Amino acid sequence: MKEIKFAENLKNLRITRGLTQKELAKLLTVDQRTVSAWEKKICEPDFNTLAKISEIFNENIDELLT
């Protein structure tokens, strides 16, 4: 079974695109603490939010998760 690497992928994409956690949170209409929790593997976004993240970064969902 493949390990889900969402937290690392999200952080790498965010930094590569020059976004702060706060800026990404605003784009997703969530709190900055939520983005931080995702990156720290405390929790994961729901499917609708995951779809928004994939749109923002122009990545498919499978790529975000692996």
PyMOL Python script that loads the backbone (N, CA, C, O; Angstrom):
from pymol import cmd

cmd.read_pdbstr("""\
ATOM      1  N   MET A   1       0.837  -1.192   0.000  1.00  0.00           N
ATOM      2  CA  MET A   1       0.000   0.000   0.000  1.00  0.00           C
ATOM      3  C   MET A   1       0.878   1.251   0.000  1.00  0.00           C
ATOM      4  O   MET A   1       1.827   1.366   0.776  1.00  0.00           O
ATOM      5  N   LYS A   2       0.542   2.173  -0.879  1.00  0.00           N
ATOM      6  CA  LYS A   2       1.307   3.405  -1.005  1.00  0.00           C
ATOM      7  C   LYS A   2       0.984   4.377   0.121  1.00  0.00           C
ATOM      8  O   LYS A   2      -0.172   4.521   0.520  1.00  0.00           O
ATOM      9  N   GLU A   3       2.006   5.034   0.621  1.00  0.00           N
ATOM     10  CA  GLU A   3       1.792   6.040   1.652  1.00  0.00           C
ATOM     11  C   GLU A   3       1.220   7.299   1.002  1.00  0.00           C
ATOM     12  O   GLU A   3       1.662   7.719  -0.067  1.00  0.00           O
ATOM     13  N   ILE A   4       0.241   7.882   1.659  1.00  0.00           N
ATOM     14  CA  ILE A   4      -0.326   9.136   1.161  1.00  0.00           C
ATOM     15  C   ILE A   4       0.625  10.269   1.533  1.00  0.00           C
ATOM     16  O   ILE A   4       0.977  10.444   2.700  1.00  0.00           O
ATOM     17  N   LYS A   5       1.027  11.019   0.542  1.00  0.00           N
ATOM     18  CA  LYS A   5       2.013  12.089   0.752  1.00  0.00           C
ATOM     19  C   LYS A   5       1.377  13.462   0.590  1.00  0.00           C
ATOM     20  O   LYS A   5       2.049  14.421   0.211  1.00  0.00           O
ATOM     21  N   PHE A   6       0.092  13.557   0.875  1.00  0.00           N
ATOM     22  CA  PHE A   6      -0.621  14.811   0.661  1.00  0.00           C
ATOM     23  C   PHE A   6       0.040  15.984   1.372  1.00  0.00           C
ATOM     24  O   PHE A   6       0.232  17.040   0.769  1.00  0.00           O
ATOM     25  N   ALA A   7       0.391  15.818   2.643  1.00  0.00           N
ATOM     26  CA  ALA A   7       0.950  16.929   3.429  1.00  0.00           C
ATOM     27  C   ALA A   7       2.211  17.494   2.773  1.00  0.00           C
ATOM     28  O   ALA A   7       2.355  18.707   2.624  1.00  0.00           O
ATOM     29  N   GLU A   8       3.114  16.605   2.389  1.00  0.00           N
ATOM     30  CA  GLU A   8       4.364  17.050   1.761  1.00  0.00           C
ATOM     31  C   GLU A   8       4.099  17.683   0.406  1.00  0.00           C
ATOM     32  O   GLU A   8       4.683  18.714   0.073  1.00  0.00           O
ATOM     33  N   ASN A   9       3.213  17.063  -0.381  1.00  0.00           N
ATOM     34  CA  ASN A   9       2.901  17.598  -1.708  1.00  0.00           C
ATOM     35  C   ASN A   9       2.276  18.981  -1.613  1.00  0.00           C
ATOM     36  O   ASN A   9       2.630  19.883  -2.372  1.00  0.00           O
ATOM     37  N   LEU A  10       1.347  19.145  -0.681  1.00  0.00           N
ATOM     38  CA  LEU A  10       0.691  20.437  -0.514  1.00  0.00           C
ATOM     39  C   LEU A  10       1.707  21.516  -0.155  1.00  0.00           C
ATOM     40  O   LEU A  10       1.717  22.594  -0.749  1.00  0.00           O
ATOM     41  N   LYS A  11       2.550  21.219   0.809  1.00  0.00           N
ATOM     42  CA  LYS A  11       3.547  22.204   1.248  1.00  0.00           C
ATOM     43  C   LYS A  11       4.505  22.551   0.112  1.00  0.00           C
ATOM     44  O   LYS A  11       4.808  23.724  -0.109  1.00  0.00           O
ATOM     45  N   ASN A  12       4.984  21.535  -0.610  1.00  0.00           N
ATOM     46  CA  ASN A  12       5.910  21.777  -1.723  1.00  0.00           C
ATOM     47  C   ASN A  12       5.262  22.620  -2.818  1.00  0.00           C
ATOM     48  O   ASN A  12       5.875  23.558  -3.328  1.00  0.00           O
ATOM     49  N   LEU A  13       4.031  22.289  -3.177  1.00  0.00           N
ATOM     50  CA  LEU A  13       3.336  23.056  -4.211  1.00  0.00           C
ATOM     51  C   LEU A  13       3.110  24.490  -3.763  1.00  0.00           C
ATOM     52  O   LEU A  13       3.315  25.429  -4.532  1.00  0.00           O
ATOM     53  N   ARG A  14       2.687  24.654  -2.524  1.00  0.00           N
ATOM     54  CA  ARG A  14       2.414  25.990  -1.988  1.00  0.00           C
ATOM     55  C   ARG A  14       3.670  26.853  -2.021  1.00  0.00           C
ATOM     56  O   ARG A  14       3.633  28.001  -2.463  1.00  0.00           O
ATOM     57  N   ILE A  15       4.778  26.293  -1.551  1.00  0.00           N
ATOM     58  CA  ILE A  15       6.041  27.043  -1.503  1.00  0.00           C
ATOM     59  C   ILE A  15       6.547  27.325  -2.918  1.00  0.00           C
ATOM     60  O   ILE A  15       6.999  28.432  -3.211  1.00  0.00           O
ATOM     61  N   THR A  16       6.468  26.317  -3.796  1.00  0.00           N
ATOM     62  CA  THR A  16       6.916  26.481  -5.185  1.00  0.00           C
ATOM     63  C   THR A  16       6.151  27.608  -5.880  1.00  0.00           C
ATOM     64  O   THR A  16       6.719  28.358  -6.674  1.00  0.00           O
ATOM     65  N   ARG A  17       4.878  27.717  -5.579  1.00  0.00           N
ATOM     66  CA  ARG A  17       4.049  28.762  -6.201  1.00  0.00           C
ATOM     67  C   ARG A  17       4.133  30.093  -5.460  1.00  0.00           C
ATOM     68  O   ARG A  17       3.494  31.067  -5.857  1.00  0.00           O
ATOM     69  N   GLY A  18       4.918  30.140  -4.386  1.00  0.00           N
ATOM     70  CA  GLY A  18       5.112  31.395  -3.664  1.00  0.00           C
ATOM     71  C   GLY A  18       3.919  31.832  -2.833  1.00  0.00           C
ATOM     72  O   GLY A  18       3.717  33.024  -2.603  1.00  0.00           O
ATOM     73  N   LEU A  19       3.126  30.861  -2.382  1.00  0.00           N
ATOM     74  CA  LEU A  19       1.960  31.183  -1.545  1.00  0.00           C
ATOM     75  C   LEU A  19       2.271  30.933  -0.074  1.00  0.00           C
ATOM     76  O   LEU A  19       2.950  29.967   0.274  1.00  0.00           O
ATOM     77  N   THR A  20       1.767  31.812   0.779  1.00  0.00           N
ATOM     78  CA  THR A  20       1.832  31.549   2.215  1.00  0.00           C
ATOM     79  C   THR A  20       0.642  30.670   2.591  1.00  0.00           C
ATOM     80  O   THR A  20      -0.292  30.507   1.806  1.00  0.00           O
ATOM     81  N   GLN A  21       0.682  30.112   3.786  1.00  0.00           N
ATOM     82  CA  GLN A  21      -0.474  29.339   4.261  1.00  0.00           C
ATOM     83  C   GLN A  21      -1.711  30.234   4.291  1.00  0.00           C
ATOM     84  O   GLN A  21      -2.811  29.804   3.943  1.00  0.00           O
ATOM     85  N   LYS A  22      -1.516  31.474   4.708  1.00  0.00           N
ATOM     86  CA  LYS A  22      -2.641  32.414   4.812  1.00  0.00           C
ATOM     87  C   LYS A  22      -3.248  32.695   3.437  1.00  0.00           C
ATOM     88  O   LYS A  22      -4.470  32.748   3.296  1.00  0.00           O
ATOM     89  N   GLU A  23      -2.394  32.876   2.420  1.00  0.00           N
ATOM     90  CA  GLU A  23      -2.888  33.143   1.066  1.00  0.00           C
ATOM     91  C   GLU A  23      -3.648  31.945   0.506  1.00  0.00           C
ATOM     92  O   GLU A  23      -4.704  32.101  -0.105  1.00  0.00           O
ATOM     93  N   LEU A  24      -3.103  30.749   0.719  1.00  0.00           N
ATOM     94  CA  LEU A  24      -3.791  29.548   0.253  1.00  0.00           C
ATOM     95  C   LEU A  24      -5.117  29.375   0.980  1.00  0.00           C
ATOM     96  O   LEU A  24      -6.131  29.034   0.370  1.00  0.00           O
ATOM     97  N   ALA A  25      -5.102  29.611   2.274  1.00  0.00           N
ATOM     98  CA  ALA A  25      -6.330  29.502   3.064  1.00  0.00           C
ATOM     99  C   ALA A  25      -7.412  30.434   2.522  1.00  0.00           C
ATOM    100  O   ALA A  25      -8.577  30.050   2.421  1.00  0.00           O
ATOM    101  N   LYS A  26      -7.021  31.658   2.176  1.00  0.00           N
ATOM    102  CA  LYS A  26      -7.985  32.623   1.644  1.00  0.00           C
ATOM    103  C   LYS A  26      -8.578  32.125   0.325  1.00  0.00           C
ATOM    104  O   LYS A  26      -9.783  32.247   0.102  1.00  0.00           O
ATOM    105  N   LEU A  27      -7.735  31.563  -0.549  1.00  0.00           N
ATOM    106  CA  LEU A  27      -8.219  31.025  -1.826  1.00  0.00           C
ATOM    107  C   LEU A  27      -9.221  29.889  -1.611  1.00  0.00           C
ATOM    108  O   LEU A  27     -10.141  29.700  -2.407  1.00  0.00           O
ATOM    109  N   LEU A  28      -9.029  29.139  -0.527  1.00  0.00           N
ATOM    110  CA  LEU A  28      -9.878  27.973  -0.251  1.00  0.00           C
ATOM    111  C   LEU A  28     -11.019  28.290   0.712  1.00  0.00           C
ATOM    112  O   LEU A  28     -11.832  27.421   1.027  1.00  0.00           O
ATOM    113  N   THR A  29     -11.076  29.529   1.173  1.00  0.00           N
ATOM    114  CA  THR A  29     -12.036  29.965   2.196  1.00  0.00           C
ATOM    115  C   THR A  29     -12.012  29.053   3.436  1.00  0.00           C
ATOM    116  O   THR A  29     -13.047  28.602   3.929  1.00  0.00           O
ATOM    117  N   VAL A  30     -10.798  28.807   3.908  1.00  0.00           N
ATOM    118  CA  VAL A  30     -10.597  28.113   5.175  1.00  0.00           C
ATOM    119  C   VAL A  30      -9.649  28.965   6.022  1.00  0.00           C
ATOM    120  O   VAL A  30      -9.073  29.935   5.529  1.00  0.00           O
ATOM    121  N   ASP A  31      -9.494  28.606   7.273  1.00  0.00           N
ATOM    122  CA  ASP A  31      -8.579  29.311   8.165  1.00  0.00           C
ATOM    123  C   ASP A  31      -7.137  28.880   7.903  1.00  0.00           C
ATOM    124  O   ASP A  31      -6.889  27.745   7.497  1.00  0.00           O
ATOM    125  N   GLN A  32      -6.201  29.772   8.133  1.00  0.00           N
ATOM    126  CA  GLN A  32      -4.778  29.448   7.966  1.00  0.00           C
ATOM    127  C   GLN A  32      -4.394  28.265   8.838  1.00  0.00           C
ATOM    128  O   GLN A  32      -3.556  27.454   8.443  1.00  0.00           O
ATOM    129  N   ARG A  33      -4.992  28.152  10.017  1.00  0.00           N
ATOM    130  CA  ARG A  33      -4.675  27.033  10.916  1.00  0.00           C
ATOM    131  C   ARG A  33      -5.070  25.693  10.300  1.00  0.00           C
ATOM    132  O   ARG A  33      -4.465  24.662  10.597  1.00  0.00           O
ATOM    133  N   THR A  34      -6.087  25.716   9.443  1.00  0.00           N
ATOM    134  CA  THR A  34      -6.504  24.492   8.755  1.00  0.00           C
ATOM    135  C   THR A  34      -5.429  24.041   7.781  1.00  0.00           C
ATOM    136  O   THR A  34      -5.086  22.860   7.731  1.00  0.00           O
ATOM    137  N   VAL A  35      -4.893  24.988   7.002  1.00  0.00           N
ATOM    138  CA  VAL A  35      -3.813  24.653   6.063  1.00  0.00           C
ATOM    139  C   VAL A  35      -2.612  24.115   6.841  1.00  0.00           C
ATOM    140  O   VAL A  35      -1.985  23.138   6.431  1.00  0.00           O
ATOM    141  N   SER A  36      -2.299  24.753   7.956  1.00  0.00           N
ATOM    142  CA  SER A  36      -1.194  24.301   8.798  1.00  0.00           C
ATOM    143  C   SER A  36      -1.429  22.871   9.287  1.00  0.00           C
ATOM    144  O   SER A  36      -0.508  22.055   9.288  1.00  0.00           O
ATOM    145  N   ALA A  37      -2.654  22.571   9.699  1.00  0.00           N
ATOM    146  CA  ALA A  37      -2.992  21.221  10.186  1.00  0.00           C
ATOM    147  C   ALA A  37      -2.847  20.188   9.072  1.00  0.00           C
ATOM    148  O   ALA A  37      -2.402  19.067   9.322  1.00  0.00           O
ATOM    149  N   TRP A  38      -3.215  20.553   7.855  1.00  0.00           N
ATOM    150  CA  TRP A  38      -3.038  19.629   6.721  1.00  0.00           C
ATOM    151  C   TRP A  38      -1.563  19.333   6.517  1.00  0.00           C
ATOM    152  O   TRP A  38      -1.168  18.182   6.329  1.00  0.00           O
ATOM    153  N   GLU A  39      -0.743  20.394   6.555  1.00  0.00           N
ATOM    154  CA  GLU A  39       0.690  20.220   6.305  1.00  0.00           C
ATOM    155  C   GLU A  39       1.391  19.468   7.431  1.00  0.00           C
ATOM    156  O   GLU A  39       2.450  18.877   7.219  1.00  0.00           O
ATOM    157  N   LYS A  40       0.806  19.487   8.623  1.00  0.00           N
ATOM    158  CA  LYS A  40       1.387  18.769   9.762  1.00  0.00           C
ATOM    159  C   LYS A  40       0.778  17.374   9.932  1.00  0.00           C
ATOM    160  O   LYS A  40       1.040  16.691  10.922  1.00  0.00           O
ATOM    161  N   LYS A  41      -0.035  16.960   8.956  1.00  0.00           N
ATOM    162  CA  LYS A  41      -0.693  15.644   8.965  1.00  0.00           C
ATOM    163  C   LYS A  41      -1.643  15.457  10.141  1.00  0.00           C
ATOM    164  O   LYS A  41      -1.878  14.328  10.572  1.00  0.00           O
ATOM    165  N   ILE A  42      -2.191  16.552  10.664  1.00  0.00           N
ATOM    166  CA  ILE A  42      -3.146  16.467  11.767  1.00  0.00           C
ATOM    167  C   ILE A  42      -4.521  16.064  11.234  1.00  0.00           C
ATOM    168  O   ILE A  42      -5.258  15.318  11.879  1.00  0.00           O
ATOM    169  N   CYS A  43      -4.846  16.564  10.058  1.00  0.00           N
ATOM    170  CA  CYS A  43      -6.110  16.202   9.413  1.00  0.00           C
ATOM    171  C   CYS A  43      -5.942  16.378   7.904  1.00  0.00           C
ATOM    172  O   CYS A  43      -4.902  16.838   7.433  1.00  0.00           O
ATOM    173  N   GLU A  44      -6.976  16.008   7.160  1.00  0.00           N
ATOM    174  CA  GLU A  44      -6.947  16.136   5.705  1.00  0.00           C
ATOM    175  C   GLU A  44      -8.215  16.844   5.246  1.00  0.00           C
ATOM    176  O   GLU A  44      -9.240  16.796   5.926  1.00  0.00           O
ATOM    177  N   PRO A  45      -8.144  17.500   4.093  1.00  0.00           N
ATOM    178  CA  PRO A  45      -9.330  18.203   3.594  1.00  0.00           C
ATOM    179  C   PRO A  45     -10.395  17.233   3.091  1.00  0.00           C
ATOM    180  O   PRO A  45     -10.106  16.085   2.751  1.00  0.00           O
ATOM    181  N   ASP A  46     -11.637  17.725   3.053  1.00  0.00           N
ATOM    182  CA  ASP A  46     -12.699  16.905   2.465  1.00  0.00           C
ATOM    183  C   ASP A  46     -12.524  16.890   0.943  1.00  0.00           C
ATOM    184  O   ASP A  46     -11.680  17.600   0.396  1.00  0.00           O
ATOM    185  N   PHE A  47     -13.328  16.076   0.278  1.00  0.00           N
ATOM    186  CA  PHE A  47     -13.137  15.897  -1.168  1.00  0.00           C
ATOM    187  C   PHE A  47     -13.333  17.196  -1.945  1.00  0.00           C
ATOM    188  O   PHE A  47     -12.573  17.481  -2.870  1.00  0.00           O
ATOM    189  N   ASN A  48     -14.343  17.987  -1.582  1.00  0.00           N
ATOM    190  CA  ASN A  48     -14.594  19.241  -2.308  1.00  0.00           C
ATOM    191  C   ASN A  48     -13.406  20.193  -2.195  1.00  0.00           C
ATOM    192  O   ASN A  48     -13.038  20.852  -3.168  1.00  0.00           O
ATOM    193  N   THR A  49     -12.816  20.263  -1.021  1.00  0.00           N
ATOM    194  CA  THR A  49     -11.650  21.124  -0.819  1.00  0.00           C
ATOM    195  C   THR A  49     -10.455  20.564  -1.577  1.00  0.00           C
ATOM    196  O   THR A  49      -9.675  21.318  -2.158  1.00  0.00           O
ATOM    197  N   LEU A  50     -10.314  19.270  -1.573  1.00  0.00           N
ATOM    198  CA  LEU A  50      -9.243  18.623  -2.331  1.00  0.00           C
ATOM    199  C   LEU A  50      -9.368  18.966  -3.824  1.00  0.00           C
ATOM    200  O   LEU A  50      -8.370  19.216  -4.499  1.00  0.00           O
ATOM    201  N   ALA A  51     -10.596  18.973  -4.317  1.00  0.00           N
ATOM    202  CA  ALA A  51     -10.827  19.333  -5.719  1.00  0.00           C
ATOM    203  C   ALA A  51     -10.414  20.784  -5.977  1.00  0.00           C
ATOM    204  O   ALA A  51      -9.825  21.085  -7.015  1.00  0.00           O
ATOM    205  N   LYS A  52     -10.722  21.684  -5.035  1.00  0.00           N
ATOM    206  CA  LYS A  52     -10.315  23.093  -5.176  1.00  0.00           C
ATOM    207  C   LYS A  52      -8.794  23.214  -5.178  1.00  0.00           C
ATOM    208  O   LYS A  52      -8.230  23.969  -5.970  1.00  0.00           O
ATOM    209  N   ILE A  53      -8.135  22.473  -4.297  1.00  0.00           N
ATOM    210  CA  ILE A  53      -6.672  22.502  -4.228  1.00  0.00           C
ATOM    211  C   ILE A  53      -6.089  22.039  -5.559  1.00  0.00           C
ATOM    212  O   ILE A  53      -5.133  22.629  -6.062  1.00  0.00           O
ATOM    213  N   SER A  54      -6.664  20.985  -6.126  1.00  0.00           N
ATOM    214  CA  SER A  54      -6.153  20.476  -7.402  1.00  0.00           C
ATOM    215  C   SER A  54      -6.329  21.513  -8.511  1.00  0.00           C
ATOM    216  O   SER A  54      -5.479  21.621  -9.396  1.00  0.00           O
ATOM    217  N   GLU A  55      -7.417  22.272  -8.471  1.00  0.00           N
ATOM    218  CA  GLU A  55      -7.631  23.341  -9.452  1.00  0.00           C
ATOM    219  C   GLU A  55      -6.609  24.468  -9.279  1.00  0.00           C
ATOM    220  O   GLU A  55      -6.014  24.931 -10.252  1.00  0.00           O
ATOM    221  N   ILE A  56      -6.415  24.899  -8.047  1.00  0.00           N
ATOM    222  CA  ILE A  56      -5.482  26.000  -7.770  1.00  0.00           C
ATOM    223  C   ILE A  56      -4.086  25.676  -8.273  1.00  0.00           C
ATOM    224  O   ILE A  56      -3.424  26.522  -8.874  1.00  0.00           O
ATOM    225  N   PHE A  57      -3.639  24.447  -8.027  1.00  0.00           N
ATOM    226  CA  PHE A  57      -2.276  24.069  -8.391  1.00  0.00           C
ATOM    227  C   PHE A  57      -2.187  23.361  -9.745  1.00  0.00           C
ATOM    228  O   PHE A  57      -1.105  22.957 -10.173  1.00  0.00           O
ATOM    229  N   ASN A  58      -3.334  23.216 -10.412  1.00  0.00           N
ATOM    230  CA  ASN A  58      -3.378  22.556 -11.715  1.00  0.00           C
ATOM    231  C   ASN A  58      -2.729  21.164 -11.653  1.00  0.00           C
ATOM    232  O   ASN A  58      -1.929  20.794 -12.512  1.00  0.00           O
ATOM    233  N   GLU A  59      -3.090  20.426 -10.635  1.00  0.00           N
ATOM    234  CA  GLU A  59      -2.606  19.051 -10.431  1.00  0.00           C
ATOM    235  C   GLU A  59      -3.837  18.157 -10.315  1.00  0.00           C
ATOM    236  O   GLU A  59      -4.875  18.590  -9.816  1.00  0.00           O
ATOM    237  N   ASN A  60      -3.723  16.913 -10.774  1.00  0.00           N
ATOM    238  CA  ASN A  60      -4.879  16.044 -10.547  1.00  0.00           C
ATOM    239  C   ASN A  60      -4.824  15.503  -9.111  1.00  0.00           C
ATOM    240  O   ASN A  60      -3.772  15.499  -8.471  1.00  0.00           O
ATOM    241  N   ILE A  61      -5.955  15.060  -8.638  1.00  0.00           N
ATOM    242  CA  ILE A  61      -6.073  14.642  -7.239  1.00  0.00           C
ATOM    243  C   ILE A  61      -5.126  13.487  -6.932  1.00  0.00           C
ATOM    244  O   ILE A  61      -4.520  13.452  -5.861  1.00  0.00           O
ATOM    245  N   ASP A  62      -4.993  12.544  -7.860  1.00  0.00           N
ATOM    246  CA  ASP A  62      -4.077  11.420  -7.641  1.00  0.00           C
ATOM    247  C   ASP A  62      -2.644  11.900  -7.378  1.00  0.00           C
ATOM    248  O   ASP A  62      -1.948  11.361  -6.517  1.00  0.00           O
ATOM    249  N   GLU A  63      -2.214  12.919  -8.132  1.00  0.00           N
ATOM    250  CA  GLU A  63      -0.870  13.444  -7.937  1.00  0.00           C
ATOM    251  C   GLU A  63      -0.714  14.120  -6.582  1.00  0.00           C
ATOM    252  O   GLU A  63       0.357  14.071  -5.977  1.00  0.00           O
ATOM    253  N   LEU A  64      -1.782  14.750  -6.109  1.00  0.00           N
ATOM    254  CA  LEU A  64      -1.723  15.386  -4.791  1.00  0.00           C
ATOM    255  C   LEU A  64      -1.565  14.359  -3.669  1.00  0.00           C
ATOM    256  O   LEU A  64      -0.925  14.621  -2.650  1.00  0.00           O
ATOM    257  N   LEU A  65      -2.157  13.195  -3.879  1.00  0.00           N
ATOM    258  CA  LEU A  65      -2.200  12.201  -2.808  1.00  0.00           C
ATOM    259  C   LEU A  65      -1.028  11.218  -2.816  1.00  0.00           C
ATOM    260  O   LEU A  65      -0.814  10.506  -1.835  1.00  0.00           O
ATOM    261  N   THR A  66      -0.272  11.174  -3.907  1.00  0.00           N
ATOM    262  CA  THR A  66       0.805  10.179  -3.970  1.00  0.00           C
ATOM    263  C   THR A  66       2.175  10.811  -4.109  1.00  0.00           C
ATOM    264  O   THR A  66       3.179  10.101  -4.174  1.00  0.00           O
TER     265      THR A  66
END
""", "prot")
cmd.dss("prot")
cmd.show_as("cartoon", "prot")
cmd.util.cbc("prot")
cmd.orient("prot")
